[in-house]
Amino acid sequence: MWLAAYTAGAMTGKPTDKTSDKASDKSPDPRRADLRTLARQGATLAGTLQPQALPRLAESVESAGVAAWSGRGELRSVKGGEPQVWLHLQASAQVQLVCQRCLQSLDEALHVDRSFLFLPDEDEVARLDEELDDDVLVLPRFFDLLALVEDELILALPLVPRHDVCPQPLPLRDDPTDVAETIEAPHPFAALAALKKPPRPN
């Protein structure tokens, strides 16, 4: 289950009646977010996600806690063109992994703080995606914001989880190559991480 709250960019400070209170209780569905409206209003969608609402993340960790997230829309003016739709995403979650050095539990705090530019033209998306550090995506009619939150939390997982200082000595093994193979075990979502753009050359 997810719990979301909607905050508009402008606040009047005036008291509201019961009718407006009921209207404000109906938050937009982050599974079908209207990014154009979110950006035009400078509004924020925010909430929390239980572990069962993040099945792909749960499969790649030992256990996961509640994830907190927020997505703020921005309409950015462009000289000689249509205003651009931006989404500023933040998310955090506490997960438990297995240290690949000592094979003991490892607590890891995941943090996401990224911006995405959405454009309606696929050719323009491909062109700017090569030029900008921020990700450029095609602007859909409705967008699954929670799927993006889960994607980014998965990408925030360490490729090789290890303690800075292991709490216990390394376990004894008959074959020392077993340790090396464990340490070099591939990230469960390495293919997804590979989709991210490489750093721009200097």
C-alpha positions in Angstrom: 0.0 0.0 0.0 1.0 3.6 -0.6 0.1 6.7 1.3 0.4 10.0 -0.6 -0.2 13.6 0.1 -0.6 16.4 -2.5 0.8 19.9 -1.9 0.1 22.7 -4.3 2.7 25.3 -5.1 0.7 28.3 -3.9 -0.9 28.4 -0.4 -3.5 31.1 0.4 -3.4 30.8 4.2 -7.2 31.2 4.2 -9.4 28.8 6.3 -11.1 26.1 4.3 -14.6 24.8 4.6 -15.7 21.2 4.9 -16.3 20.9 1.2 -12.7 22.0 0.3 -11.4 19.7 3.0 -13.1 16.7 1.4 -11.7 17.7 -2.0 -8.2 18.0 -0.7 -8.5 14.5 0.8 -8.6 13.0 -2.7 -5.0 13.0 -3.7 -3.9 12.4 -7.2 -2.9 8.8 -8.0 0.9 8.6 -8.2 0.4 5.5 -10.4 -1.2 7.8 -13.0 0.4 11.1 -12.4 -0.3 14.0 -14.7 3.1 15.5 -15.0 2.0 18.5 -17.1 -0.5 19.5 -14.4 2.0 18.8 -11.6 4.6 21.0 -13.3 2.2 23.8 -14.2 1.0 24.0 -10.6 4.5 23.6 -9.2 3.0 21.0 -7.0 4.4 18.0 -5.0 3.3 14.5 -4.7 4.7 12.8 -1.6 4.1 9.7 0.5 5.4 6.4 1.9 5.5 2.9 0.5 5.4 -0.3 2.5 7.9 -3.0 1.5 5.2 -5.1 -0.2 4.5 -2.2 -2.6 8.2 -2.5 -3.8 8.4 -6.1 -4.8 11.4 -5.7 -7.1 13.4 -3.9 -4.4 12.3 -6.5 -1.8 13.6 -9.3 -4.1 17.1 -7.8 -4.2 17.6 -7.2 -0.5 17.3 -9.3 2.7 14.6 -7.0 4.1 13.4 -3.5 3.5 11.7 -0.8 5.6 9.2 1.8 4.7 10.3 4.1 1.8 9.5 7.8 1.9 9.4 9.7 -1.4 8.4 13.0 -3.0 8.1 14.2 -6.6 7.9 18.0 -7.3 6.9 19.3 -10.6 8.4 22.3 -12.3 7.6 24.2 -15.5 10.8 25.7 -16.8 10.7 28.5 -19.4 12.8 28.0 -22.5 13.7 30.9 -24.9 12.0 30.4 -28.2 10.3 27.2 -27.3 7.6 25.5 -25.2 8.1 25.4 -21.4 9.8 22.2 -20.2 8.2 19.8 -17.8 10.7 18.8 -15.0 10.2 16.3 -12.1 12.5 16.5 -9.1 12.4 13.2 -7.2 13.6 12.4 -3.7 13.3 9.0 -2.0 14.9 7.2 0.9 14.6 3.7 2.4 16.5 1.6 5.0 17.3 -1.9 3.7 19.2 -4.9 5.0 21.8 -6.6 2.8 24.4 -9.3 3.1 28.0 -8.2 3.4 30.0 -9.9 0.6 33.1 -10.0 2.8 31.9 -11.5 6.0 28.4 -12.7 5.0 26.8 -11.0 8.0 23.8 -8.6 7.9 24.5 -5.1 6.7 22.2 -2.1 7.2 22.2 0.3 4.2 20.4 3.7 3.9 19.3 4.4 0.3 19.0 8.0 -0.8 17.7 9.3 -4.2 17.8 12.9 -5.2 17.5 13.3 -9.0 15.8 15.5 -11.7 14.2 14.3 -14.9 13.2 16.3 -18.0 10.1 15.2 -19.9 9.7 16.1 -23.5 6.9 15.0 -25.9 9.2 14.5 -29.0 11.2 11.2 -29.0 13.9 12.6 -31.3 14.4 15.6 -29.0 14.6 13.2 -26.1 17.3 11.2 -27.8 19.3 14.3 -28.7 19.2 16.0 -25.3 19.8 12.7 -23.4 23.3 12.8 -24.9 23.9 16.4 -23.9 22.4 16.7 -20.4 23.6 15.2 -17.1 19.9 14.8 -16.0 17.9 12.0 -17.5 15.5 12.9 -20.4 12.3 10.9 -20.8 9.3 10.9 -23.2 6.4 12.7 -21.6 3.4 10.4 -21.4 -0.2 11.2 -20.8 0.0 9.6 -17.4 3.1 8.5 -15.6 3.7 5.8 -13.0 5.7 7.8 -10.4 5.9 4.9 -7.9 7.6 2.7 -10.5 10.2 5.4 -11.0 10.7 5.6 -7.2 11.3 1.8 -7.1 13.7 1.9 -10.1 15.8 4.6 -8.5 16.0 2.9 -5.1 17.2 -0.2 -6.9 19.8 1.7 -8.7 20.9 3.2 -5.4 21.9 -0.2 -4.0 25.6 -0.8 -3.7 27.1 -3.0 -6.4 29.1 -4.9 -3.8 27.6 -4.4 -0.3 30.4 -4.6 2.3 30.9 -3.3 5.9 33.6 -0.6 6.3 34.8 -2.8 9.2 33.3 -6.2 9.4 31.9 -7.1 12.9 33.3 -10.6 12.8 36.3 -12.3 11.1 35.9 -13.8 7.7 34.5 -17.4 7.8 37.0 -20.1 7.1 36.5 -21.8 3.7 38.1 -24.8 2.1 38.5 -23.1 -1.2 39.7 -19.5 -1.0 38.3 -18.8 -4.5 34.8 -19.0 -3.0 35.4 -15.7 -1.2 36.5 -14.0 -4.4 33.5 -15.4 -6.3 31.1 -14.1 -3.6 32.7 -10.7 -3.5 32.4 -10.4 -7.3 28.8 -11.6 -7.4 26.9 -9.4 -9.9 24.5 -6.8 -8.7 20.9 -8.3 -9.1 19.9 -5.3 -11.2 23.2 -4.7 -13.0 21.3 -4.7 -16.3 19.1 -1.9 -15.1 22.1 0.1 -13.9 23.7 -0.3 -17.3 20.9 1.7 -18.8 22.0 4.7 -17.0 24.2 7.1 -19.1 27.9 7.0 -18.6 29.5 10.3 -17.4 30.0 12.8 -20.1 33.6 13.0 -21.3 35.6 16.1 -20.4 
